[in-house]
Amino acid sequence: MSASGVLLAAGAGSRYGMPKVLADGGAWLRLAVSALAGGGCDDVVVVLGAALVDVPAPARAVVADRWAEGVSASVRAGLQALGDDVGFAVLTTVDTPDIGAAAVRRVLAAARAGESGLARAYYGDRPGHPVVIARRHWPALLATLSGDSGAGPFLRARDDVVAVDCADLGTGRDVDER
């Protein structure tokens, strides 16, 4: 089954002082798109909101009109933009610039190999991105989305999410301040 990357990049970045999709002259955006495309995603959707920018190839932009409601609106817009033939969504955020294609490949492979079709990167004992969710789980995920919560509550409520160690590939840390 095909996989599509969903890059969550709609926020205003209030703690950062600007939308993170603009960070480092757009370098974080380019790195994330490259990681998803190079990590096995056949399609890459960049979810925008607070700042509308041109996205690098091979990505395409989708605007989360209700982005100010929080990350739930971004996840919803990203999943709804994916084609009917997509079997897996690979979710990541623009503010994790050290996540590369190797982490995407590793987590996607684990989701494809596992019975649940669910996998999440871990950096030591800390969960992070990317997160891979098989299509059959999207309706349940969408039903749990609310406010500034993304897939985290859905994943924490399950005991069949494959934890994928990616600590050797990067820190996976969200950058919240300049």
C-alpha positions in Angstrom: 0.0 0.0 0.0 1.2 3.5 -0.7 2.2 6.0 1.9 1.6 9.7 2.0 3.5 12.2 4.2 1.5 14.8 6.1 3.7 17.7 7.3 2.0 19.7 10.0 3.1 23.3 9.4 0.0 25.5 10.0 0.7 27.0 13.4 1.5 30.6 14.2 4.6 29.6 16.3 3.6 32.0 19.1 6.4 30.7 21.5 8.8 30.8 18.6 7.9 34.3 17.6 6.8 33.5 14.0 5.3 30.6 12.0 7.8 27.8 12.1 7.2 27.1 8.4 9.2 30.3 7.8 12.0 29.3 10.2 15.6 29.5 9.0 14.5 30.9 5.7 12.3 27.9 5.0 15.1 25.4 5.6 13.0 23.4 8.1 10.2 23.1 5.5 12.6 21.9 2.9 14.2 19.4 5.3 10.9 17.9 6.3 9.6 17.6 2.8 12.9 15.9 1.8 12.7 13.5 4.8 9.1 12.4 3.9 9.8 12.1 0.2 13.1 10.3 0.7 11.7 8.1 3.4 9.2 6.4 1.2 6.2 8.7 0.9 4.7 8.6 -2.6 2.9 11.9 -1.9 3.7 14.7 0.5 1.1 17.2 1.8 2.2 20.3 3.6 -0.6 21.7 5.8 -0.4 25.5 6.0 -2.4 28.0 7.9 -0.9 31.0 9.7 1.6 31.5 6.8 1.0 30.6 3.2 4.2 29.8 1.4 5.2 28.0 -1.8 6.2 24.4 -0.8 9.1 22.7 -2.4 8.7 19.8 -4.9 7.5 17.2 -4.7 5.1 18.4 -2.0 1.8 20.0 -2.5 0.1 22.5 -0.1 -3.2 22.2 1.7 -4.6 25.0 3.8 -6.2 24.2 7.1 -8.8 27.0 7.2 -9.4 26.4 10.9 -5.7 26.2 11.8 -6.1 28.6 14.7 -8.2 25.9 16.5 -5.0 23.9 17.0 -3.2 20.9 15.6 -6.3 18.9 15.4 -7.5 21.0 12.4 -4.2 20.5 10.7 -4.2 16.7 11.1 -7.8 16.6 9.9 -7.0 18.8 6.8 -4.0 16.7 6.0 -5.7 13.3 6.2 -8.7 14.6 4.2 -6.4 15.7 1.4 -5.0 12.2 0.9 -6.1 10.1 -2.0 -8.3 7.0 -1.7 -5.4 4.7 -2.7 -3.3 5.8 0.3 -2.8 3.0 2.8 -0.6 4.8 5.4 -0.3 8.4 6.6 3.1 9.5 7.9 2.7 12.4 10.2 5.5 14.8 11.2 5.9 18.4 12.2 7.9 21.2 10.6 9.5 22.1 14.0 11.5 18.8 14.3 14.3 19.7 11.8 16.6 16.9 12.7 14.2 14.1 11.6 15.5 12.7 8.3 14.5 10.2 5.7 16.1 7.3 7.7 13.7 7.8 10.6 10.7 8.0 8.2 11.8 4.8 6.5 12.3 3.0 9.7 8.9 3.9 11.3 7.1 3.3 8.0 8.6 -0.1 7.6 7.6 -1.0 11.2 4.0 0.1 10.5 3.9 -1.9 7.3 5.3 -5.0 9.0 3.1 -4.8 12.2 -0.4 -6.2 12.5 -1.8 -2.9 13.8 -0.4 -0.6 11.1 0.5 1.9 13.8 4.1 2.9 14.6 5.7 5.8 16.3 9.3 7.0 16.6 10.9 7.1 20.1 14.0 9.0 21.1 15.1 7.3 24.2 12.0 7.0 26.3 10.3 10.0 24.7 7.7 9.5 21.9 8.0 11.7 18.9 7.7 12.0 15.1 7.2 10.5 12.6 4.0 8.7 13.4 2.5 6.3 10.9 -1.2 5.4 10.9 -2.8 2.9 8.6 -5.9 4.1 6.8 -8.2 1.7 8.7 -7.6 3.8 11.8 -8.3 7.2 10.3 -12.0 7.3 11.2 -11.2 6.6 14.9 -8.4 9.1 14.9 -10.5 11.8 13.3 -13.2 11.1 15.9 -10.7 11.8 18.7 -9.2 15.0 17.3 -9.9 18.2 19.3 -8.3 21.5 19.9 -4.6 21.6 20.1 -4.2 17.8 20.3 -3.1 15.8 17.4 -2.7 12.0 17.1 -1.2 11.7 20.6 -4.3 10.9 22.6 -5.4 8.4 20.0 -2.0 6.6 20.1 -1.8 6.7 23.9 -5.1 5.0 24.2 -3.9 2.0 22.2 -1.6 -0.8 23.2 -0.7 -1.9 19.7 1.4 1.0 18.5 4.9 -0.2 17.5 7.6 1.8 19.3 10.4 2.4 16.9 13.8 3.4 18.4 15.2 6.3 16.4 17.6 7.8 18.9 20.5 6.8 16.8 19.2 9.0 13.9 18.5 12.3 15.7 17.0 13.9 18.8 13.5 14.3 17.4 13.1 17.5 19.6 10.5 20.1 18.8 12.1 23.5 18.5 9.8 25.9 20.4 12.1 29.0 20.9 14.6 30.8 18.9 
